Amino acid sequence: MSQFADFPLTPLDNKVLENLGDRVVIKALARQNALDRLPRYVSEYLVAKKVRRDTWKTDLAELQERIKLLLPSFEERELLKERLLSSGELTIIDQIEVRVDLNKGQRWATIPALNETKARIDATVLEKNVGLLLGGLWGTVVVKYNPEADSKAPNEITKFTPFQIGPPDLAAHRQARALFGTDEWIDLILTSSGYNPSVFASRRVKLLLLTRLVPLVEKNINLLELGPRQTGKTFLLRNLSPRVFTLSEGKTTPANLFVNLATRAVGILGTRKVVVFDEIAHAVFPEEDSTVTMLKDYMESGTFTRGSLSFASDAGVVFSGNIDVTDGMPHIRYKTYVDPLPNVLEDTAFLDRIHAYLPGWEIPKIGPESMATGAGFVTDHFGEIMVKMREESFIDKIRSQSFHTGMTKRDMTAIERIGSGLIKILYPHGVMTQEELEEVTDLASEMRQRMHNQLVKMAPGEFKPIIIGRAGLASHTAADMVVKTSTV
């Protein structure tokens, strides 16, 4: 198999390309500026479909020209309308979303390039592209101007060619996993996530990076990560899926987080799969008591009530922020590892609902060399596969093991959810050795142990030192965690 002269491939890259077809793309090639006006997941799909290895420069140039010709800018809106009016038909690249109006028995498509919200669309187009009804799709759109059919809605989409992979196929994903060894699969998933696995030498660091994915594959995960600056704490989730919403140093209220009582619109916790509170130390809660109280209730039950309105959601909640580090550990000035959080969140009832505390200080800073260059899953496909795996559960595999006594229900729930999520990422086909199952369980237990140790320091009368994890753990795992960190 030939290689891109400018993008040397490893044996693993070649194996991925040979076996996974247009589900994968060479990440270095997909980052070329030729497609910078399109979302990353769209550009990766187009490169995977349209660019061949032996003619990549020519193919990429042709793709760039086509996008330049068909992808309109905001300033061209009226010009596009004039072309449509004059010729009766227009072909453009745009993101199309469709809604169904049951009252009028009609389907309405939104075409942003034309500022059109009521374009007609044929049912056969929808049957072939159900993603148009599930948040929308990017693609090539043929629009016809036909006022004779409906003078109030003269525009109609007659053809749509998507730029995104269709509904995710979990069976194919499981079959793909069976083709690779565990170390190979870890590197493939890291590359798919945007990381260069060769930069991260230790298996532990790789697993910590992949733990950031758990809120996407497992329902109702509450995760905290504090670490040094520039370690990519939100890079992965922010770039992987449009189903993730990031709140960066902003204010959040019950209205935008839960429900707007005035409009009855459901907030971001009810409409996304993961909500990330970035730069959590600077987060502001204007309605502090009600917001944090509702957030605590949601983190426990997965439900929220505001006024007379009640909702259930499976969205995960991620809190990420900075912590100063010396000699590879949080600075000694911290009394606990949660000191950087805003005062309103330094509450034991809130912190006890955190399933995992990821030690961001163990992850190196992310630089240009850390960016993926090899073959990995197309971002759109990969993100949808991650979300689709929420329907799976490997909690029974975690429960099949024996655990220390003294653990609370919250401790066990944390281990089960984090462990199940890690299995989905690493072993989606459900096949693993006993040692691999123990590795996953021990990592999940360690994440919860770290959180519990902070609670012991904050409220020693309520929280007692215990070992969280499998019974009979070796002294260098969870037992050591209690000894080394119960005072910080």
C-alpha positions as CSV (number, residue, x, y, z in Angstrom):
1,M,0.0,0.0,0.0
2,S,1.3,3.4,-1.0
3,Q,1.8,6.2,1.5
4,F,1.3,10.0,1.4
5,A,4.8,11.2,0.8
6,D,4.2,14.2,3.0
7,F,2.3,12.2,5.7
8,P,4.4,9.0,6.5
9,L,2.2,6.2,7.9
10,T,3.0,3.8,10.6
11,P,2.2,0.1,10.4
12,L,-0.8,0.7,12.6
13,D,-2.0,3.5,10.2
14,N,-1.8,1.2,7.3
15,K,-3.7,-1.5,9.2
16,V,-6.4,1.0,10.1
17,L,-6.7,2.2,6.5
18,E,-6.8,-1.3,5.1
19,N,-9.6,-2.5,7.4
20,L,-11.9,0.5,8.2
21,G,-12.4,2.2,4.8
22,D,-14.1,5.6,4.7
23,R,-14.8,5.5,8.5
24,V,-11.2,6.7,9.0
25,V,-9.1,9.6,7.7
26,I,-5.5,10.7,8.0
27,K,-5.7,13.4,10.6
28,A,-2.7,15.5,9.3
29,L,-4.3,15.6,5.9
30,A,-7.7,16.6,7.3
31,R,-6.1,19.6,9.0
32,Q,-5.1,21.2,5.8
33,N,-6.4,24.8,5.5
34,A,-8.2,23.9,2.2
35,L,-11.4,23.2,4.2
36,D,-11.1,25.7,7.0
37,R,-14.6,27.1,6.4
38,L,-16.2,23.8,7.3
39,P,-16.6,22.2,10.7
40,R,-13.9,19.7,11.5
41,Y,-16.2,16.7,11.4
42,V,-17.4,17.7,7.9
43,S,-14.0,18.4,6.5
44,E,-12.7,15.0,7.8
45,Y,-15.6,13.2,6.1
46,L,-14.9,15.0,2.8
47,V,-11.2,14.2,2.9
48,A,-12.0,10.5,3.7
49,K,-14.4,10.3,0.8
50,K,-12.8,12.4,-1.9
51,V,-9.1,12.4,-1.4
52,R,-7.0,9.5,-2.6
53,R,-3.6,8.7,-1.3
54,D,-1.7,8.7,-4.6
55,T,-3.3,12.0,-5.9
56,W,-4.0,13.8,-2.6
57,K,-2.7,17.2,-3.7
58,T,-4.8,17.3,-6.8
59,D,-7.9,15.9,-5.1
60,L,-7.6,18.3,-2.2
61,A,-7.2,21.3,-4.6
62,E,-10.3,20.2,-6.5
63,L,-12.3,19.8,-3.3
64,Q,-11.2,23.2,-2.2
65,E,-12.4,24.7,-5.5
66,R,-15.8,23.0,-5.2
67,I,-16.3,24.2,-1.7
68,K,-15.2,27.8,-2.7
69,L,-17.8,27.7,-5.5
70,L,-20.7,26.3,-3.5
71,L,-20.2,27.4,0.1
72,P,-21.6,30.9,0.3
73,S,-20.6,33.6,2.7
74,F,-23.1,35.7,4.6
75,E,-22.5,38.7,2.3
76,E,-23.7,36.7,-0.7
77,R,-27.2,36.0,0.7
78,E,-29.1,38.4,-1.5
79,L,-27.0,37.4,-4.6
80,L,-28.0,33.8,-4.0
81,K,-31.6,34.8,-3.8
82,E,-31.3,36.7,-7.1
83,R,-29.7,33.6,-8.8
84,L,-32.5,31.4,-7.5
85,L,-35.2,33.8,-8.6
86,S,-33.6,34.2,-12.1
87,S,-32.7,30.6,-12.9
88,G,-35.3,28.8,-10.8
89,E,-32.7,26.5,-9.3
90,L,-29.6,26.8,-7.0
91,T,-27.0,24.4,-5.8
92,I,-25.1,25.3,-2.6
93,I,-23.3,23.7,0.4
94,D,-25.1,24.4,3.7
95,Q,-26.2,22.8,7.0
96,I,-29.9,21.8,6.6
97,E,-32.3,21.1,9.5
98,V,-35.9,19.9,9.1
99,R,-38.8,20.2,11.5
100,V,-42.3,18.6,11.2
101,D,-45.3,20.8,11.6
102,L,-48.1,18.4,12.6
103,N,-50.7,21.2,12.7
104,K,-50.3,22.0,9.0
105,G,-49.1,18.5,7.9
106,Q,-45.9,19.9,6.5
107,R,-42.2,19.5,6.7
108,W,-40.1,22.7,6.9
109,A,-36.4,22.9,6.1
110,T,-34.1,25.6,7.3
111,I,-31.5,26.9,4.8
112,P,-29.2,29.4,6.6
113,A,-27.5,30.6,3.4
114,L,-30.8,31.9,2.2
115,N,-32.1,33.0,5.6
116,E,-35.0,30.5,4.8
117,T,-36.8,28.7,7.6
118,K,-39.8,27.4,5.6
119,A,-38.5,25.6,2.6
120,R,-40.5,22.6,1.5
121,I,-38.7,19.2,1.3
122,D,-39.9,16.0,-0.2
123,A,-40.5,13.0,2.2
124,T,-38.3,10.8,0.0
125,V,-35.3,13.1,0.7
126,L,-36.0,12.7,4.5
127,E,-36.3,9.0,4.2
128,K,-32.7,8.8,2.8
129,N,-31.4,11.4,5.3
130,V,-33.0,11.0,8.7
131,G,-30.2,13.0,10.2
132,L,-31.9,16.1,8.9
133,L,-34.6,15.5,11.6
134,L,-32.0,14.8,14.3
135,G,-30.2,18.2,14.6
136,G,-29.4,18.7,10.9
137,L,-26.7,17.7,8.4
138,W,-24.2,19.4,6.2
139,G,-24.3,18.6,2.5
140,T,-24.8,19.7,-1.1
141,V,-28.4,21.1,-1.5
142,V,-30.4,21.6,-4.6
143,V,-33.1,24.3,-4.1
144,K,-35.9,25.0,-6.6
145,Y,-38.0,28.1,-6.8
146,N,-41.6,27.1,-7.5
147,P,-44.2,29.6,-6.3
148,E,-46.9,27.8,-8.3
149,A,-46.8,24.9,-5.9
150,D,-47.1,27.2,-2.8
151,S,-46.9,31.0,-3.1
152,K,-46.2,31.3,0.7
153,A,-43.4,28.8,0.6
154,P,-42.0,28.9,-2.9
155,N,-38.6,27.3,-2.1
156,E,-38.2,23.5,-2.2
157,I,-35.3,21.2,-1.5
158,T,-35.3,18.6,-4.3
159,K,-32.0,16.9,-3.7
160,F,-29.6,16.5,-0.7
161,T,-26.2,14.8,-0.7
162,P,-24.9,14.6,2.9
163,F,-21.3,15.3,4.0
164,Q,-21.7,13.2,7.1
165,I,-21.8,9.5,7.8
166,G,-25.2,8.1,8.5
167,P,-26.5,6.6,11.8
168,P,-23.6,4.9,13.7
169,D,-23.3,1.1,13.3
170,L,-22.3,-0.4,16.7
171,A,-22.1,-3.9,15.3
172,A,-19.5,-2.7,12.8
173,H,-17.6,-0.9,15.6
174,R,-17.5,-4.1,17.7
175,Q,-16.2,-6.0,14.7
176,A,-13.5,-3.4,14.1
177,R,-12.4,-3.7,17.7
178,A,-11.8,-7.4,17.3
179,L,-9.2,-6.7,14.6
180,F,-6.9,-4.9,16.9
181,G,-4.9,-5.6,20.0
182,T,-5.6,-3.5,23.1
183,D,-2.6,-1.3,22.7
184,E,-3.3,-0.8,19.0
185,W,-7.0,0.1,19.8
186,I,-5.9,2.6,22.5
187,D,-3.7,4.3,20.0
188,L,-6.4,4.3,17.4
189,I,-8.9,5.9,19.8
190,L,-6.4,8.5,20.9
191,T,-5.7,9.4,17.3
192,S,-9.5,9.6,16.6
193,S,-9.8,11.9,19.6
194,G,-7.2,14.3,18.1
195,Y,-4.1,13.2,20.0
196,N,-0.8,11.8,18.8
197,P,-0.4,8.6,20.8
198,S,3.4,8.5,20.3
199,V,3.8,11.6,22.4
200,F,2.3,9.9,25.5
201,A,4.7,7.2,26.4
202,S,2.9,5.6,29.4
203,R,-0.2,3.5,29.2
204,R,-1.5,5.2,32.4
205,V,-1.4,8.7,30.8
206,K,-3.2,7.3,27.7
207,L,-5.9,5.8,29.9
208,L,-6.3,9.1,31.8
209,L,-6.8,10.9,28.5
210,L,-9.4,8.4,27.4
211,T,-11.2,8.8,30.8
212,R,-12.1,12.2,29.5
213,L,-14.4,10.4,27.0
214,V,-16.4,8.6,29.7
215,P,-19.1,11.3,30.1
216,L,-19.9,11.0,26.4
217,V,-20.3,7.2,26.4
218,E,-21.9,6.7,29.8
219,K,-25.1,8.3,31.1
220,N,-25.2,10.8,34.0
221,I,-21.5,10.9,34.8
222,N,-20.2,13.7,37.1
223,L,-16.5,14.2,36.5
224,L,-14.0,16.7,38.0
225,E,-10.6,17.4,36.5
226,L,-8.2,20.0,37.8
227,G,-4.7,20.3,36.3
228,P,-2.1,22.7,35.0
229,R,-2.9,25.1,32.2
230,Q,-2.5,24.0,28.6
231,T,-3.1,20.3,29.2
232,G,-6.2,20.1,27.0
233,K,-8.8,19.6,29.7
234,T,-11.7,20.5,27.4
235,F,-10.0,20.0,24.0
236,L,-11.3,16.5,23.5
237,L,-15.0,16.9,24.3
238,R,-15.2,20.4,22.8
239,N,-13.9,19.2,19.4
240,L,-15.4,15.7,19.3
241,S,-19.2,16.2,19.3
242,P,-21.7,18.9,18.8
243,R,-23.7,17.2,21.5
244,V,-21.3,18.7,24.0
245,F,-21.9,22.2,25.4
246,T,-19.1,24.2,27.1
247,L,-19.7,27.0,29.5
248,S,-16.5,29.0,29.7
249,E,-16.0,31.3,32.6
250,G,-19.6,32.5,32.2
251,K,-22.7,32.9,34.3
252,T,-25.2,30.2,34.4
253,T,-28.7,30.4,35.7
254,P,-31.6,27.9,36.3
255,A,-33.1,29.3,33.1
256,N,-30.3,28.4,30.7
257,L,-29.2,25.3,32.6
258,F,-32.5,23.8,33.4
259,V,-35.8,25.4,32.3
260,N,-36.8,28.9,31.2
261,L,-40.1,29.4,33.0
262,A,-41.1,32.3,30.7
263,T,-40.7,30.4,27.5
264,R,-40.9,26.9,28.9
265,A,-37.7,26.1,26.8
266,V,-35.6,23.3,28.2
267,G,-32.0,24.3,29.1
268,I,-28.7,22.8,28.0
269,L,-28.8,20.0,30.6
270,G,-31.9,18.7,28.8
271,T,-30.7,19.1,25.2
272,R,-27.1,18.1,25.3
273,K,-25.3,14.9,26.3
274,V,-22.4,16.5,28.2
275,V,-22.2,20.0,29.8
276,V,-18.7,21.2,30.6
277,F,-18.1,23.9,33.1
278,D,-14.7,25.2,31.9
279,E,-12.5,27.4,34.1
280,I,-14.7,26.4,37.0
281,A,-12.8,28.6,39.5
282,H,-14.2,31.6,37.7
283,A,-17.8,30.3,37.3
284,V,-20.5,32.6,38.5
285,F,-23.9,31.5,39.7
286,P,-26.1,34.6,39.9
287,E,-28.9,32.7,41.6
288,E,-26.5,30.8,43.7
289,D,-28.6,28.9,46.1
290,S,-31.2,27.7,43.7
291,T,-28.8,26.9,40.9
292,V,-26.4,24.9,43.0
293,T,-29.2,23.1,44.9
294,M,-30.9,22.1,41.6
295,L,-27.5,21.0,40.2
296,K,-26.9,18.9,43.2
297,D,-30.3,17.2,42.9
298,Y,-29.7,16.6,39.2
299,M,-26.3,15.1,39.8
300,E,-27.9,12.6,42.2
301,S,-31.1,11.7,40.4
302,G,-30.8,12.7,36.7
303,T,-34.0,14.7,37.1
304,F,-34.8,18.4,37.6
305,T,-37.9,20.4,38.5
306,R,-38.5,24.0,38.1
307,G,-41.9,25.5,38.9
308,S,-44.4,22.9,37.8
309,L,-42.1,21.5,35.1
310,S,-40.2,18.3,35.7
311,F,-37.7,16.6,33.3
312,A,-35.3,13.7,33.2
313,S,-32.0,13.8,31.4
314,D,-28.9,11.6,30.9
315,A,-26.5,14.5,30.3
316,G,-23.1,14.2,32.0
317,V,-21.6,17.1,34.0
318,V,-17.9,17.9,33.7
319,F,-16.1,20.5,35.9
320,S,-12.6,21.4,34.7
321,G,-10.2,24.0,35.9
322,N,-6.6,24.9,36.8
323,I,-4.6,23.9,39.8
324,D,-1.0,25.0,40.5
325,V,1.5,22.2,40.5
326,T,5.0,21.6,42.0
327,D,7.1,18.5,41.4
328,G,4.2,16.9,39.5
329,M,1.6,17.2,42.3
330,P,-0.8,19.9,43.4
331,H,1.0,22.8,45.3
332,I,1.5,22.2,49.0
333,R,-0.4,25.3,49.8
334,Y,-3.6,23.6,49.1
335,K,-5.4,22.1,52.1
336,T,-7.4,19.9,49.7
337,Y,-7.3,19.2,46.0
338,V,-10.7,21.0,45.7
339,D,-9.4,24.3,47.0
340,P,-9.4,25.9,43.5
341,L,-13.2,25.5,43.2
342,P,-15.4,28.5,43.9
343,N,-16.6,28.6,47.5
344,V,-20.2,27.7,46.6
345,L,-19.0,24.3,45.3
346,E,-16.7,23.5,48.2
347,D,-19.7,21.7,49.7
348,T,-19.4,18.1,50.8
349,A,-22.9,17.3,49.6
350,F,-22.0,18.5,46.2
351,L,-18.6,16.9,46.1
352,D,-19.9,13.5,47.2
353,R,-21.9,13.4,44.0
354,I,-18.7,13.5,41.9
355,H,-18.0,10.1,40.5
356,A,-14.5,10.7,39.4
357,Y,-11.7,13.1,40.1
358,L,-9.2,12.9,37.2
359,P,-5.7,13.9,38.2
360,G,-5.0,16.5,35.5
361,W,-1.5,17.1,36.9
362,E,-0.4,13.8,35.5
363,I,-1.2,14.8,31.9
364,P,1.6,16.7,30.0
365,K,1.0,20.0,28.3
366,I,-0.5,19.8,24.9
367,G,1.7,21.2,22.1
368,P,1.8,21.0,18.3
369,E,3.5,17.7,18.5
370,S,0.6,16.3,20.6
371,M,-1.9,16.7,17.7
372,A,-2.9,13.6,15.8
373,T,-1.2,12.9,12.4
374,G,-2.0,9.3,11.7
375,A,-5.2,7.4,10.7
376,G,-8.2,7.7,13.0
377,F,-11.9,7.5,12.9
378,V,-13.6,10.5,11.1
379,T,-14.6,12.8,14.0
380,D,-18.3,12.9,13.1
381,H,-18.5,9.1,13.0
382,F,-16.5,8.7,16.1
383,G,-18.5,11.2,18.1
384,E,-21.8,9.6,17.1
385,I,-20.5,6.1,18.0
386,M,-19.5,7.4,21.4
387,V,-23.0,8.7,22.0
388,K,-24.6,5.6,20.6
389,M,-22.7,3.5,23.1
390,R,-24.8,5.1,25.9
391,E,-27.4,2.5,25.0
392,E,-24.9,-0.3,26.1
393,S,-24.0,-1.2,29.6
394,F,-21.1,-3.2,31.1
395,I,-22.0,-2.6,34.7
396,D,-22.6,-6.3,35.3
397,K,-18.9,-6.9,34.5
398,I,-17.9,-4.5,37.1
399,R,-20.3,-6.0,39.6
400,S,-19.0,-9.5,39.0
401,Q,-16.0,-8.7,41.2
402,S,-15.7,-8.5,45.0
403,F,-15.2,-5.2,46.7
404,H,-14.1,-3.9,50.1
405,T,-16.7,-3.5,52.7
406,G,-17.5,0.0,54.1
407,M,-18.1,1.5,50.7
408,T,-21.3,3.6,50.2
409,K,-23.9,3.2,47.5
410,R,-22.5,6.4,45.9
411,D,-19.0,4.8,45.9
412,M,-20.3,1.7,44.1
413,T,-22.3,3.7,41.6
414,A,-19.2,5.8,40.8
415,I,-17.1,2.7,40.1
416,E,-19.8,1.0,38.1
417,R,-20.5,4.0,35.8
418,I,-16.9,5.0,35.3
419,G,-15.8,1.3,34.8
420,S,-18.6,0.6,32.4
421,G,-17.7,3.8,30.4
422,L,-14.0,2.7,30.2
423,I,-15.0,-0.7,29.0
424,K,-17.2,0.8,26.2
425,I,-14.2,2.9,25.0
426,L,-11.5,0.2,25.3
427,Y,-13.5,-3.1,24.8
428,P,-16.7,-2.2,23.0
429,H,-17.0,-5.9,21.9
430,G,-17.1,-6.9,25.6
431,V,-14.1,-9.2,25.3
432,M,-11.3,-8.7,27.8
433,T,-9.0,-10.7,30.1
434,Q,-9.5,-10.7,33.9
435,E,-6.4,-8.5,34.2
436,E,-7.8,-6.0,31.8
437,L,-11.1,-5.9,33.7
438,E,-9.2,-5.4,36.9
439,E,-7.2,-2.6,35.4
440,V,-10.4,-0.8,34.4
441,T,-12.0,-1.3,37.8
442,D,-9.0,-0.2,39.7
443,L,-8.7,3.0,37.6
444,A,-12.4,3.8,38.3
445,S,-11.9,3.0,42.0
446,E,-8.9,5.3,42.2
447,M,-10.9,8.2,40.6
448,R,-13.6,7.8,43.3
449,Q,-11.0,7.2,46.1
450,R,-9.3,10.6,45.3
451,M,-12.7,12.3,45.7
452,H,-13.4,10.5,48.9
453,N,-10.1,11.5,50.4
454,Q,-10.8,15.2,50.0
455,L,-14.1,14.7,51.8
456,V,-12.3,13.0,54.7
457,K,-10.1,16.0,55.1
458,M,-13.0,18.5,54.8
459,A,-15.4,16.7,57.1
460,P,-13.6,14.0,59.1
461,G,-16.6,13.6,61.4
462,E,-18.8,12.5,58.5
463,F,-16.4,10.8,56.2
464,K,-14.0,8.2,57.4
465,P,-10.9,6.8,55.6
466,I,-11.8,3.7,53.7
467,I,-10.4,1.7,50.8
468,I,-12.6,2.0,47.7
469,G,-12.1,-0.8,45.2
470,R,-11.7,-4.5,44.8
471,A,-11.2,-6.7,47.8
472,G,-7.6,-7.9,48.0
473,L,-6.1,-5.1,46.1
474,A,-2.3,-5.1,46.0
475,S,-0.7,-2.6,48.4
476,H,0.4,-0.3,45.5
477,T,-3.1,0.5,44.3
478,A,-6.1,1.8,46.3
479,A,-4.6,1.0,49.7
480,D,-1.7,3.3,48.9
481,M,-4.1,6.0,47.8
482,V,-5.6,6.2,51.3
483,V,-2.2,6.4,53.0
484,K,-0.7,9.0,50.6
485,T,-3.6,11.3,50.0
486,S,-6.1,11.1,52.9
487,T,-4.4,14.2,54.4
488,V,-4.6,16.4,51.3
